[in-house]
Amino acid sequence: MGNRRRVAEGRKTRPAVLGGVIAAVVGGAGFGAYALLGGGAAAEDGTRTASAQQADVKTGPLSAREVTTTARRFLTAWQAGEVSEAAAVTDDPGAAAALLTGYAEDARIKDVTLTAGARTGAEVPFSVKATVSYEKLGGPLAYDSALTVVRRAGDGEPRVDWRPAIVHPDLADGDRLVTGESGTPPVKALDRDGGELTTAKYPSLGPVLDGLREKYGRKAGGEAGVELRVVRGKASQKAKRSDKTLLELSEGTPGTVRTTLNPSLQAAAEAQVAKKARASVVVLRPSTGEILAVANSSRGFNTAFQGSLAPGSTMKVITSSLLIEKGLAGVDDKHPCPKYFSYGGWKFQNDDKFQIKGGTFKASFARSCNTAFISQAPELRNDDLTKQAQQVFGLALNNWRIGVPTFDGAVPVQSAAPMAASLIGQGGVRMNPLNMASVAATVKAGEFHQPYLVPPEADGRKLATASRTMSAGTLAQLRELMSYTAAYGTAAEAMAGVSGSVGAKTGSAEVDGQKKPNGWFTAYRGDLAAAGVVQAAGHGGSTAGPIVAALLRQGG
C-alpha cells in the first residue's frame, strides 16, 4: 500500500465518475475535499468557539448537493487508493480504513474504477471495475454496490453511512476479502445419479455448494487454486455463513462429493420457488432422512437449511403429539375451540375470531384452531414442549450433521404467555423448512431419521438420533389428524389430487413489521415428506401449499 500511495501522490489522480459528471481531484483527495465543500480558511479553521460550532450544526434532510458531493469525495479517494481520505468521509473512519486497506493489500485489487449512477434520495449506486493480481496471475473484477449518505452525529455533517457491503455486497460485519491460494480445494458435487450440480443448472444451490466445498474440499482429494474470496468473520460464522469464492484466478483440481439430491425433484423445486419471492422448500425421504431437494428463491442465504423463523401452526403437529400422549386430547374427543382464550396476561384468538362449538380435537386441528391448543397451557409444564421436540422429533439440540451448515430448530423453555404461544409455533420457537420437513417425515416413518445431504459413510460421521419414539396409539392419531387435514381441512385445496398415503398441516406465522404473515406448509406422501415457507405472503395453504404439493405429486 505504501508504494501505491507514493505513486498516487506523484501524479494526477483519476477522478471518480459521478452521474456523468467528472470531479477532478488534483494532487490528492485532500484538495478535492476542500474544493468541493466551497473551501475557505474558516472551513478548515479549528479555532472557532464552541458557540460558533454549535450554531453551525447542520440539521434537516440532506440536499442533493450534499449527497453527491459526499459520494464524490468518498469514491474519488477510494479509487485513488487514498484510504485515510476515503475513510474520513465516512461515519466510522476506523472500520472503513481497515477494510479499504485490506481491499488493496489482502485482496490484491488494483486499477480500481468507480462509476456512480443516478442518486435516489440519500443513496448513490455505483459500479466497480478493477483487476485482481496475485504473483503472475490476474483477472478482471466487476460488480455493483451502493452507499448511503447520512448526517454525522454531533455536527450534522454529511458522511457516508459505513457498512462493509459498500466495499462488496457480499461482505458483512467482520468479513474481509482475501486473494491467495484457496484455503479449501474445490469440489465437484454430484447428485444421487452422478450428474454434476452447478448453479447454472440449479441457481439456488450456491450456498449449498459453498458449504460442501468448505467441509469436504480437503477430504475429497482436490488441490487448491488461487482465488479472491470472502473470508467470514465471527458474526457470519455464528450465522453459519460459509466463505465465498468471488473470482478464480486459477482453477484447482476438484475432489468429488456425491449427494442425495434427486435431479428431477431438484429441478422441480427450483422451478416452484422461482414463482414466488422469498420462498424456500425441502423434500426428504422419511424412511432414511435423505434430502432429495432444497431450493430458495433468494440466492444469497440458504433459508431452507439455515433460516430461523417462527413456524406458526405447523408446530401444532408436535404440540398435538404432546397433548395426545398426556391424555389432554384425542382425535374424536370433544375439545374446546372458543373465539378467545387468555393465559399469562395475553389474550389469544383464532384467525377471523372463529369458534367451533361442541367440536372434536380433529376438527380443531384441521381448522387450525389456536385456542384449542392455548387452552391446554395450564395443564403443561414449562419444559414439556421443549422435551417433546427434542426427545421425539430430534429438534433443537444443535447436533444434526447433514454435510453442510444447518440450523436445527429452537424450542426454548418459556413460561406464562410465551410458553402458550410456543404451542402454536410463535413465542420463541424457530424453525426452517428442513426442520419442518423432518417433522412430517417423523410422523410418516414413525421415528426420527436425521436428514442428510451427504451419506454418512462418505466421511464416517455419526448422525443424530432421538431418545424415544411416540407410542403406536399416539402415532396413529397424529397420522389421522394430518390425513384428515389434507382431505378436509386447511390443506385440502393445495393437496387436491395428491393421492396415496398423505398427511398435511398448514401454518401462518405473524411477524412484527410485516403486513402479511409467513405462510408455512408441511406434508407427506408415501416415502416423501416436504415443507416450505413463503415469507410475508399470507396463509400457508395458498402460498407454500402449492409448492409442496407439486413436489409431492411429482415425486410420488
ZAVEX-313247 format. One record per residue (C-alpha): residue in three letters; x, y, z. Coordinates in steps of 0.1 Angstrom, whole numbers. Example, Ala and Ser with C-alpha at 12.3 -4.5 7.8 and 13.67 -1.06 7.14 Angstrom:
% residues 2
+------+-------+-------+-------+
| type |    xx |    yy |    zz |
+------+-------+-------+-------+
|  ALA |   123 |   -45 |    78 |
|  SER |   137 |   -11 |    71 |
+------+-------+-------+-------+
This chain:
% residues 556
+------+-------+-------+-------+
| type |    xx |    yy |    zz |
+------+-------+-------+-------+
|  MET |     0 |     0 |     0 |
|  GLY |    30 |    23 |     7 |
|  ASN |    43 |    21 |   -29 |
|  ARG |     8 |    27 |   -42 |
|  ARG |     3 |    58 |   -21 |
|  ARG |    36 |    73 |   -33 |
|  VAL |    27 |    68 |   -69 |
|  ALA |    -8 |    84 |   -63 |
|  GLU |     8 |   114 |   -47 |
|  GLY |    32 |   119 |   -75 |
|  ARG |     6 |   121 |  -103 |
|  LYS |   -28 |   135 |  -111 |
|  THR |   -55 |   113 |   -96 |
|  ARG |   -81 |    97 |  -118 |
|  PRO |  -115 |   111 |  -110 |
|  ALA |  -144 |    90 |   -99 |
|  VAL |  -173 |    94 |  -124 |
|  LEU |  -205 |   105 |  -106 |
|  GLY |  -237 |   106 |  -126 |
|  GLY |  -219 |   115 |  -158 |
|  VAL |  -200 |   145 |  -141 |
|  ILE |  -163 |   142 |  -136 |
|  ALA |  -149 |   155 |  -103 |
|  ALA |  -113 |   165 |  -110 |
|  VAL |   -91 |   160 |   -79 |
|  VAL |   -56 |   172 |   -84 |
|  GLY |   -27 |   165 |   -60 |
|  GLY |   -47 |   141 |   -37 |
|  ALA |   -81 |   138 |   -22 |
|  GLY |   -74 |   165 |     4 |
|  PHE |   -76 |   192 |   -21 |
|  GLY |  -107 |   177 |   -37 |
|  ALA |  -125 |   177 |    -4 |
|  TYR |  -116 |   213 |     3 |
|  ALA |  -127 |   225 |   -32 |
|  LEU |  -160 |   206 |   -32 |
|  LEU |  -170 |   220 |     2 |
|  GLY |  -166 |   255 |   -10 |
|  GLY |  -134 |   258 |    10 |
|  GLY |  -121 |   290 |    26 |
|  ALA |  -100 |   294 |    57 |
|  ALA |  -129 |   293 |    80 |
|  ALA |  -140 |   259 |    67 |
|  GLU |  -107 |   244 |    79 |
|  ASP |  -101 |   266 |   109 |
|  GLY |  -102 |   245 |   141 |
|  THR |  -100 |   276 |   164 |
|  ARG |  -137 |   286 |   163 |
|  THR |  -155 |   290 |   196 |
|  ALA |  -178 |   262 |   209 |
|  SER |  -208 |   285 |   205 |
|  ALA |  -199 |   292 |   168 |
|  GLN |  -195 |   255 |   162 |
|  GLN |  -229 |   247 |   179 |
|  ALA |  -245 |   273 |   157 |
|  ASP |  -231 |   256 |   126 |
|  VAL |  -246 |   221 |   134 |
|  LYS |  -265 |   210 |   103 |
|  THR |  -299 |   195 |   106 |
|  GLY |  -328 |   186 |    83 |
|  PRO |  -329 |   165 |    52 |
|  LEU |  -298 |   162 |    31 |
|  SER |  -297 |   183 |     0 |
|  ALA |  -289 |   167 |   -34 |
|  ARG |  -256 |   186 |   -34 |
|  GLU |  -246 |   173 |     0 |
|  VAL |  -253 |   137 |   -11 |
|  THR |  -235 |   139 |   -45 |
|  THR |  -206 |   159 |   -30 |
|  THR |  -200 |   134 |    -2 |
|  ALA |  -203 |   104 |   -25 |
|  ARG |  -179 |   120 |   -50 |
|  ARG |  -153 |   127 |   -22 |
|  PHE |  -155 |    91 |   -10 |
|  LEU |  -154 |    74 |   -43 |
|  THR |  -126 |    96 |   -57 |
|  ALA |  -104 |    90 |   -27 |
|  TRP |  -111 |    52 |   -27 |
|  GLN |  -104 |    50 |   -64 |
|  ALA |   -71 |    68 |   -59 |
|  GLY |   -60 |    45 |   -31 |
|  GLU |   -61 |    73 |    -6 |
|  VAL |   -75 |    52 |    23 |
|  SER |   -74 |    77 |    51 |
|  GLU |   -91 |   104 |    30 |
|  ALA |  -118 |    80 |    19 |
|  ALA |  -123 |    67 |    55 |
|  ALA |  -126 |   103 |    68 |
|  VAL |  -157 |   108 |    46 |
|  THR |  -175 |    80 |    65 |
|  ASP |  -191 |    80 |    99 |
|  ASP |  -168 |    52 |   110 |
|  PRO |  -133 |    61 |    98 |
|  GLY |  -115 |    33 |   117 |
|  ALA |  -136 |     4 |   103 |
|  ALA |  -136 |    20 |    69 |
|  ALA |   -98 |    24 |    68 |
|  ALA |   -92 |   -12 |    79 |
|  LEU |  -115 |   -27 |    52 |
|  LEU |  -103 |    -4 |    24 |
|  THR |   -66 |   -11 |    33 |
|  GLY |   -74 |   -49 |    31 |
|  TYR |   -91 |   -43 |    -2 |
|  ALA |   -57 |   -34 |   -17 |
|  GLU |   -33 |   -53 |     4 |
|  ASP |   -51 |   -86 |    12 |
|  ALA |   -75 |   -88 |   -17 |
|  ARG |   -48 |   -76 |   -42 |
|  ILE |   -73 |   -54 |   -60 |
|  LYS |   -58 |   -26 |   -81 |
|  ASP |   -66 |    -3 |  -111 |
|  VAL |  -100 |     5 |   -95 |
|  THR |  -125 |    25 |  -115 |
|  LEU |  -157 |    36 |   -97 |
|  THR |  -186 |    49 |  -116 |
|  ALA |  -217 |    63 |   -98 |
|  GLY |  -252 |    61 |  -110 |
|  ALA |  -282 |    83 |  -105 |
|  ARG |  -289 |    93 |   -69 |
|  THR |  -321 |    82 |   -53 |
|  GLY |  -326 |   102 |   -22 |
|  ALA |  -296 |    97 |     0 |
|  GLU |  -285 |    66 |   -18 |
|  VAL |  -259 |    65 |   -46 |
|  PRO |  -254 |    33 |   -65 |
|  PHE |  -220 |    27 |   -82 |
|  SER |  -202 |     1 |  -103 |
|  VAL |  -168 |   -12 |   -97 |
|  LYS |  -143 |   -23 |  -123 |
|  ALA |  -108 |   -34 |  -112 |
|  THR |   -81 |   -60 |  -116 |
|  VAL |   -72 |   -87 |   -91 |
|  SER |   -35 |   -96 |   -92 |
|  TYR |   -16 |  -124 |   -75 |
|  GLU |    20 |  -131 |   -84 |
|  LYS |    19 |  -138 |  -122 |
|  LEU |   -19 |  -143 |  -122 |
|  GLY |   -46 |  -117 |  -128 |
|  GLY |   -82 |  -113 |  -137 |
|  PRO |  -109 |   -86 |  -141 |
|  LEU |  -133 |   -79 |  -113 |
|  ALA |  -167 |   -62 |  -118 |
|  TYR |  -197 |   -57 |   -95 |
|  ASP |  -223 |   -32 |   -84 |
|  SER |  -227 |   -17 |   -50 |
|  ALA |  -243 |    14 |   -33 |
|  LEU |  -237 |    38 |    -5 |
|  THR |  -260 |    60 |    16 |
|  VAL |  -252 |    94 |    30 |
|  VAL |  -263 |   104 |    65 |
|  ARG |  -258 |   133 |    89 |
|  ARG |  -230 |   126 |   113 |
|  ALA |  -239 |   127 |   150 |
|  GLY |  -227 |   158 |   167 |
|  ASP |  -222 |   183 |   139 |
|  GLY |  -247 |   171 |   113 |
|  GLU |  -220 |   170 |    85 |
|  PRO |  -229 |   146 |    56 |
|  ARG |  -209 |   114 |    58 |
|  VAL |  -211 |    80 |    41 |
|  ASP |  -230 |    56 |    63 |
|  TRP |  -203 |    30 |    67 |
|  ARG |  -212 |    -6 |    60 |
|  PRO |  -189 |   -34 |    48 |
|  ALA |  -213 |   -41 |    20 |
|  ILE |  -203 |    -8 |     4 |
|  VAL |  -169 |   -24 |    -4 |
|  HIS |  -186 |   -55 |   -18 |
|  PRO |  -222 |   -66 |   -14 |
|  ASP |  -213 |  -100 |    -1 |
|  LEU |  -195 |   -85 |    30 |
|  ALA |  -210 |   -84 |    64 |
|  ASP |  -195 |   -71 |    97 |
|  GLY |  -162 |   -88 |   104 |
|  ASP |  -159 |  -103 |    69 |
|  ARG |  -129 |   -95 |    47 |
|  LEU |  -117 |  -100 |    11 |
|  VAL |   -86 |  -122 |     6 |
|  THR |   -68 |  -133 |   -26 |
|  GLY |   -44 |  -162 |   -24 |
|  GLU |   -44 |  -200 |   -25 |
|  SER |   -79 |  -211 |   -16 |
|  GLY |   -80 |  -223 |    19 |
|  THR |  -101 |  -252 |     6 |
|  PRO |   -97 |  -271 |   -27 |
|  PRO |  -128 |  -270 |   -50 |
|  VAL |  -152 |  -299 |   -51 |
|  LYS |  -173 |  -314 |   -79 |
|  ALA |  -207 |  -320 |   -63 |
|  LEU |  -228 |  -348 |   -78 |
|  ASP |  -265 |  -357 |   -75 |
|  ARG |  -276 |  -392 |   -65 |
|  ASP |  -274 |  -403 |  -101 |
|  GLY |  -238 |  -390 |  -107 |
|  GLY |  -248 |  -357 |  -125 |
|  GLU |  -228 |  -326 |  -117 |
|  LEU |  -246 |  -300 |   -95 |
|  THR |  -239 |  -264 |  -107 |
|  THR |  -255 |  -231 |  -101 |
|  ALA |  -260 |  -227 |  -139 |
|  LYS |  -284 |  -257 |  -137 |
|  TYR |  -297 |  -252 |  -102 |
|  PRO |  -295 |  -215 |   -94 |
|  SER |  -303 |  -216 |   -57 |
|  LEU |  -277 |  -242 |   -48 |
|  GLY |  -249 |  -216 |   -44 |
|  PRO |  -248 |  -217 |    -6 |
|  VAL |  -251 |  -255 |    -5 |
|  LEU |  -221 |  -259 |   -29 |
|  ASP |  -201 |  -234 |    -9 |
|  GLY |  -209 |  -254 |    23 |
|  LEU |  -199 |  -287 |     6 |
|  ARG |  -166 |  -272 |    -5 |
|  GLU |  -158 |  -259 |    30 |
|  LYS |  -165 |  -292 |    46 |
|  TYR |  -152 |  -317 |    20 |
|  GLY |  -127 |  -298 |    -1 |
|  ARG |   -97 |  -313 |    18 |
|  LYS |  -113 |  -347 |    23 |
|  ALA |  -123 |  -352 |   -13 |
|  GLY |   -88 |  -353 |   -27 |
|  GLY |   -87 |  -320 |   -46 |
|  GLU |   -59 |  -294 |   -49 |
|  ALA |   -64 |  -257 |   -41 |
|  GLY |   -63 |  -230 |   -68 |
|  VAL |   -59 |  -192 |   -64 |
|  GLU |   -90 |  -171 |   -59 |
|  LEU |  -105 |  -139 |   -45 |
|  ARG |  -128 |  -149 |   -17 |
|  VAL |  -149 |  -136 |    12 |
|  VAL |  -135 |  -149 |    45 |
|  ARG |  -162 |  -148 |    71 |
|  GLY |  -158 |  -131 |   104 |
|  LYS |  -172 |  -143 |   138 |
|  ALA |  -207 |  -129 |   132 |
|  SER |  -211 |  -146 |    99 |
|  GLN |  -196 |  -178 |   112 |
|  LYS |  -221 |  -177 |   141 |
|  ALA |  -248 |  -173 |   115 |
|  LYS |  -233 |  -204 |    97 |
|  ARG |  -224 |  -184 |    66 |
|  SER |  -196 |  -201 |    45 |
|  ASP |  -167 |  -185 |    29 |
|  LYS |  -175 |  -175 |    -7 |
|  THR |  -154 |  -175 |   -39 |
|  LEU |  -158 |  -143 |   -59 |
|  LEU |  -132 |  -148 |   -86 |
|  GLU |  -110 |  -177 |   -96 |
|  LEU |   -76 |  -167 |  -109 |
|  SER |   -65 |  -203 |  -114 |
|  GLU |   -86 |  -234 |  -111 |
|  GLY |   -77 |  -260 |   -85 |
|  THR |   -83 |  -297 |   -91 |
|  PRO |  -116 |  -306 |   -76 |
|  GLY |  -124 |  -336 |   -55 |
|  THR |  -158 |  -354 |   -59 |
|  VAL |  -186 |  -353 |   -34 |
|  ARG |  -218 |  -373 |   -40 |
|  THR |  -250 |  -360 |   -25 |
|  THR |  -285 |  -375 |   -21 |
|  LEU |  -302 |  -348 |   -43 |
|  ASN |  -326 |  -362 |   -69 |
|  PRO |  -320 |  -343 |  -101 |
|  SER |  -357 |  -342 |  -113 |
|  LEU |  -370 |  -332 |   -79 |
|  GLN |  -343 |  -305 |   -76 |
|  ALA |  -351 |  -291 |  -109 |
|  ALA |  -388 |  -290 |  -100 |
|  ALA |  -381 |  -274 |   -66 |
|  GLU |  -361 |  -247 |   -84 |
|  ALA |  -390 |  -240 |  -107 |
|  GLN |  -415 |  -239 |   -79 |
|  VAL |  -397 |  -214 |   -57 |
|  ALA |  -390 |  -192 |   -87 |
|  LYS |  -427 |  -184 |   -89 |
|  LYS |  -427 |  -166 |   -56 |
|  ALA |  -405 |  -141 |   -38 |
|  ARG |  -388 |  -153 |    -6 |
|  ALA |  -399 |  -190 |   -10 |
|  SER |  -380 |  -220 |     3 |
|  VAL |  -386 |  -257 |     2 |
|  VAL |  -371 |  -290 |    12 |
|  VAL |  -380 |  -326 |     2 |
|  LEU |  -369 |  -356 |    23 |
|  ARG |  -372 |  -394 |    22 |
|  PRO |  -389 |  -403 |    56 |
|  SER |  -376 |  -439 |    57 |
|  THR |  -339 |  -428 |    56 |
|  GLY |  -336 |  -390 |    61 |
|  GLU |  -321 |  -385 |    26 |
|  ILE |  -325 |  -349 |    13 |
|  LEU |  -339 |  -351 |   -22 |
|  ALA |  -343 |  -314 |   -30 |
|  VAL |  -336 |  -280 |   -15 |
|  ALA |  -344 |  -247 |   -31 |
|  ASN |  -347 |  -210 |   -23 |
|  SER |  -359 |  -181 |   -44 |
|  SER |  -335 |  -159 |   -27 |
|  ARG |  -299 |  -167 |   -38 |
|  GLY |  -278 |  -152 |   -10 |
|  PHE |  -289 |  -172 |    20 |
|  ASN |  -300 |  -208 |    24 |
|  THR |  -332 |  -201 |    43 |
|  ALA |  -343 |  -237 |    37 |
|  PHE |  -314 |  -251 |    58 |
|  GLN |  -303 |  -221 |    79 |
|  GLY |  -334 |  -200 |    84 |
|  SER |  -347 |  -192 |   119 |
|  LEU |  -384 |  -184 |   116 |
|  ALA |  -415 |  -189 |   137 |
|  PRO |  -432 |  -219 |   121 |
|  GLY |  -468 |  -209 |   131 |
|  SER |  -494 |  -236 |   131 |
|  THR |  -472 |  -263 |   116 |
|  MET |  -458 |  -266 |   151 |
|  LYS |  -492 |  -280 |   161 |
|  VAL |  -481 |  -313 |   148 |
|  ILE |  -455 |  -315 |   176 |
|  THR |  -479 |  -300 |   201 |
|  SER |  -506 |  -325 |   192 |
|  SER |  -483 |  -354 |   198 |
|  LEU |  -476 |  -339 |   233 |
|  LEU |  -513 |  -334 |   241 |
|  ILE |  -523 |  -369 |   229 |
|  GLU |  -495 |  -385 |   249 |
|  LYS |  -506 |  -367 |   281 |
|  GLY |  -543 |  -375 |   276 |
|  LEU |  -552 |  -339 |   271 |
|  ALA |  -566 |  -345 |   236 |
|  GLY |  -578 |  -373 |   214 |
|  VAL |  -588 |  -374 |   177 |
|  ASP |  -625 |  -379 |   183 |
|  ASP |  -627 |  -364 |   218 |
|  LYS |  -647 |  -332 |   224 |
|  HIS |  -623 |  -303 |   226 |
|  PRO |  -628 |  -266 |   233 |
|  CYS |  -622 |  -241 |   205 |
|  PRO |  -635 |  -207 |   217 |
|  LYS |  -630 |  -174 |   200 |
|  TYR |  -606 |  -162 |   227 |
|  PHE |  -585 |  -177 |   254 |
|  SER |  -564 |  -157 |   279 |
|  TYR |  -533 |  -170 |   295 |
|  GLY |  -503 |  -154 |   312 |
|  GLY |  -517 |  -119 |   306 |
|  TRP |  -522 |  -124 |   269 |
|  LYS |  -554 |  -127 |   251 |
|  PHE |  -552 |  -152 |   222 |
|  GLN |  -577 |  -156 |   194 |
|  ASN |  -583 |  -176 |   162 |
|  ASP |  -579 |  -164 |   127 |
|  ASP |  -610 |  -143 |   119 |
|  LYS |  -621 |  -150 |   155 |
|  PHE |  -639 |  -182 |   146 |
|  GLN |  -650 |  -208 |   171 |
|  ILE |  -661 |  -244 |   169 |
|  LYS |  -689 |  -252 |   193 |
|  GLY |  -690 |  -288 |   205 |
|  GLY |  -663 |  -299 |   181 |
|  THR |  -637 |  -326 |   183 |
|  PHE |  -599 |  -322 |   185 |
|  LYS |  -597 |  -335 |   149 |
|  ALA |  -619 |  -306 |   138 |
|  SER |  -598 |  -281 |   157 |
|  PHE |  -566 |  -294 |   142 |
|  ALA |  -580 |  -294 |   107 |
|  ARG |  -593 |  -259 |   110 |
|  SER |  -561 |  -248 |   128 |
|  CYS |  -579 |  -235 |   159 |
|  ASN |  -553 |  -217 |   181 |
|  THR |  -574 |  -216 |   213 |
|  ALA |  -578 |  -254 |   212 |
|  PHE |  -540 |  -256 |   219 |
|  ILE |  -536 |  -224 |   241 |
|  SER |  -564 |  -237 |   264 |
|  GLN |  -542 |  -266 |   274 |
|  ALA |  -513 |  -244 |   285 |
|  PRO |  -525 |  -245 |   322 |
|  GLU |  -521 |  -283 |   321 |
|  LEU |  -485 |  -283 |   309 |
|  ARG |  -451 |  -278 |   325 |
|  ASN |  -429 |  -251 |   310 |
|  ASP |  -404 |  -276 |   295 |
|  ASP |  -429 |  -301 |   282 |
|  LEU |  -429 |  -289 |   246 |
|  THR |  -391 |  -285 |   246 |
|  LYS |  -387 |  -321 |   257 |
|  GLN |  -412 |  -334 |   231 |
|  ALA |  -394 |  -316 |   203 |
|  GLN |  -360 |  -328 |   214 |
|  GLN |  -368 |  -364 |   225 |
|  VAL |  -393 |  -375 |   198 |
|  PHE |  -385 |  -352 |   168 |
|  GLY |  -348 |  -348 |   173 |
|  LEU |  -350 |  -310 |   171 |
|  ALA |  -333 |  -281 |   189 |
|  LEU |  -303 |  -300 |   201 |
|  ASN |  -278 |  -284 |   176 |
|  ASN |  -264 |  -318 |   167 |
|  TRP |  -275 |  -325 |   131 |
|  ARG |  -246 |  -333 |   107 |
|  ILE |  -261 |  -333 |    73 |
|  GLY |  -229 |  -323 |    54 |
|  VAL |  -234 |  -285 |    52 |
|  PRO |  -243 |  -259 |    79 |
|  THR |  -278 |  -260 |    93 |
|  PHE |  -300 |  -245 |   120 |
|  ASP |  -316 |  -274 |   138 |
|  GLY |  -345 |  -256 |   153 |
|  ALA |  -351 |  -238 |   186 |
|  VAL |  -378 |  -246 |   212 |
|  PRO |  -367 |  -228 |   243 |
|  VAL |  -382 |  -234 |   277 |
|  GLN |  -406 |  -205 |   284 |
|  SER |  -432 |  -196 |   309 |
|  ALA |  -466 |  -179 |   311 |
|  ALA |  -478 |  -163 |   278 |
|  PRO |  -447 |  -171 |   257 |
|  MET |  -450 |  -208 |   267 |
|  ALA |  -486 |  -208 |   255 |
|  ALA |  -476 |  -190 |   223 |
|  SER |  -450 |  -217 |   216 |
|  LEU |  -477 |  -243 |   214 |
|  ILE |  -489 |  -226 |   182 |
|  GLY |  -455 |  -220 |   167 |
|  GLN |  -450 |  -184 |   179 |
|  GLY |  -432 |  -172 |   211 |
|  GLY |  -395 |  -182 |   209 |
|  VAL |  -400 |  -212 |   186 |
|  ARG |  -379 |  -210 |   155 |
|  MET |  -377 |  -235 |   125 |
|  ASN |  -369 |  -237 |    88 |
|  PRO |  -382 |  -259 |    60 |
|  LEU |  -356 |  -286 |    67 |
|  ASN |  -368 |  -288 |   103 |
|  MET |  -405 |  -290 |    94 |
|  ALA |  -400 |  -314 |    66 |
|  SER |  -383 |  -336 |    92 |
|  VAL |  -413 |  -333 |   115 |
|  ALA |  -436 |  -346 |    87 |
|  ALA |  -411 |  -373 |    79 |
|  THR |  -410 |  -384 |   116 |
|  VAL |  -448 |  -388 |   116 |
|  LYS |  -447 |  -407 |    83 |
|  ALA |  -418 |  -430 |    93 |
|  GLY |  -429 |  -434 |   129 |
|  GLU |  -394 |  -424 |   142 |
|  PHE |  -369 |  -397 |   137 |
|  HIS |  -342 |  -401 |   110 |
|  GLN |  -317 |  -372 |   109 |
|  PRO |  -318 |  -356 |    75 |
|  TYR |  -286 |  -357 |    55 |
|  LEU |  -273 |  -344 |    22 |
|  VAL |  -241 |  -363 |    21 |
|  PRO |  -242 |  -400 |    30 |
|  PRO |  -226 |  -405 |    64 |
|  GLU |  -203 |  -432 |    51 |
|  ALA |  -186 |  -406 |    29 |
|  ASP |  -167 |  -393 |    60 |
|  GLY |  -177 |  -417 |    88 |
|  ARG |  -197 |  -392 |   107 |
|  LYS |  -224 |  -403 |   131 |
|  LEU |  -260 |  -390 |   126 |
|  ALA |  -281 |  -376 |   154 |
|  THR |  -308 |  -398 |   169 |
|  ALA |  -339 |  -392 |   190 |
|  SER |  -340 |  -406 |   225 |
|  ARG |  -375 |  -421 |   221 |
|  THR |  -405 |  -426 |   198 |
|  MET |  -441 |  -419 |   201 |
|  SER |  -464 |  -448 |   212 |
|  ALA |  -483 |  -466 |   185 |
|  GLY |  -515 |  -451 |   196 |
|  THR |  -502 |  -415 |   196 |
|  LEU |  -487 |  -421 |   161 |
|  ALA |  -519 |  -435 |   147 |
|  GLN |  -539 |  -405 |   160 |
|  LEU |  -513 |  -380 |   147 |
|  ARG |  -514 |  -395 |   112 |
|  GLU |  -552 |  -394 |   113 |
|  LEU |  -551 |  -357 |   121 |
|  MET |  -528 |  -349 |    93 |
|  SER |  -546 |  -371 |    68 |
|  TYR |  -580 |  -355 |    77 |
|  THR |  -565 |  -320 |    73 |
|  ALA |  -551 |  -329 |    39 |
|  ALA |  -585 |  -341 |    28 |
|  TYR |  -610 |  -318 |    46 |
|  GLY |  -590 |  -291 |    65 |
|  THR |  -570 |  -260 |    57 |
|  ALA |  -546 |  -281 |    35 |
|  ALA |  -573 |  -296 |    13 |
|  GLU |  -572 |  -272 |   -16 |
|  ALA |  -534 |  -275 |   -20 |
|  MET |  -534 |  -313 |   -16 |
|  ALA |  -563 |  -319 |   -41 |
|  GLY |  -551 |  -345 |   -65 |
|  VAL |  -522 |  -358 |   -43 |
|  SER |  -532 |  -394 |   -39 |
|  GLY |  -520 |  -422 |   -17 |
|  SER |  -510 |  -422 |    20 |
|  VAL |  -509 |  -384 |    26 |
|  GLY |  -510 |  -360 |    55 |
|  ALA |  -505 |  -323 |    58 |
|  LYS |  -506 |  -292 |    81 |
|  THR |  -507 |  -255 |    72 |
|  GLY |  -493 |  -226 |    92 |
|  SER |  -492 |  -189 |    92 |
|  ALA |  -468 |  -170 |   114 |
|  GLU |  -472 |  -134 |   124 |
|  VAL |  -440 |  -113 |   122 |
|  ASP |  -436 |   -78 |   136 |
|  GLY |  -435 |   -52 |   109 |
|  GLN |  -450 |   -74 |    82 |
|  LYS |  -484 |   -67 |    68 |
|  LYS |  -488 |  -104 |    58 |
|  PRO |  -477 |  -135 |    78 |
|  ASN |  -452 |  -160 |    67 |
|  GLY |  -470 |  -189 |    51 |
|  TRP |  -459 |  -225 |    60 |
|  PHE |  -469 |  -260 |    48 |
|  THR |  -456 |  -294 |    57 |
|  ALA |  -469 |  -327 |    43 |
|  TYR |  -460 |  -362 |    33 |
|  ARG |  -470 |  -387 |     6 |
|  GLY |  -457 |  -422 |     5 |
|  ASP |  -420 |  -422 |    12 |
|  LEU |  -417 |  -384 |     6 |
|  ALA |  -420 |  -355 |    31 |
|  ALA |  -417 |  -319 |    23 |
|  ALA |  -420 |  -285 |    39 |
|  GLY |  -419 |  -249 |    26 |
|  VAL |  -423 |  -213 |    36 |
|  VAL |  -431 |  -182 |    17 |
|  GLN |  -423 |  -151 |    37 |
|  ALA |  -446 |  -122 |    40 |
|  ALA |  -471 |  -137 |    16 |
|  GLY |  -501 |  -148 |    36 |
|  HIS |  -517 |  -181 |    47 |
|  GLY |  -497 |  -213 |    42 |
|  GLY |  -524 |  -232 |    24 |
|  SER |  -524 |  -208 |    -6 |
|  THR |  -487 |  -198 |    -6 |
|  ALA |  -464 |  -226 |     5 |
|  GLY |  -490 |  -253 |     0 |
|  PRO |  -490 |  -254 |   -38 |
|  ILE |  -452 |  -256 |   -39 |
|  VAL |  -450 |  -285 |   -15 |
|  ALA |  -480 |  -303 |   -31 |
|  ALA |  -465 |  -300 |   -66 |
|  LEU |  -433 |  -317 |   -55 |
|  LEU |  -452 |  -345 |   -37 |
|  ARG |  -472 |  -351 |   -69 |
|  GLN |  -440 |  -353 |   -90 |
|  GLY |  -420 |  -374 |   -66 |
|  GLY |  -448 |  -398 |   -58 |
+------+-------+-------+-------+
